[in-house]
């Protein structure tokens, strides 16, 4: 708040001071409300982005688990083939 706004109000004494405080409070209140609205919009956008990220992580986890199962099955199959060759081929 500039001094140009304060000087005319000081001539009104306590009433001017109260008016000045009211105007200042309203300005700060509007500024804070704007900040809160912007924060809310930002948080909602982050919420959506985090939801997408969580979904991707879950999908990747399932894919890795399937890959691990496939690798274990392949290992077991190779071990069985090796065992069969050792016992039947020799």
Secondary structure, 3 states (H helix, E strand, C coil): CCHHHHHHHHCCHHHHHHHHHHHHHHHHHHHHHHHHHHHHHHHHHHHHHHHHHHHHHHHHHHHHHHHHHHHHHHHHHHHHHHHHHHHHCC
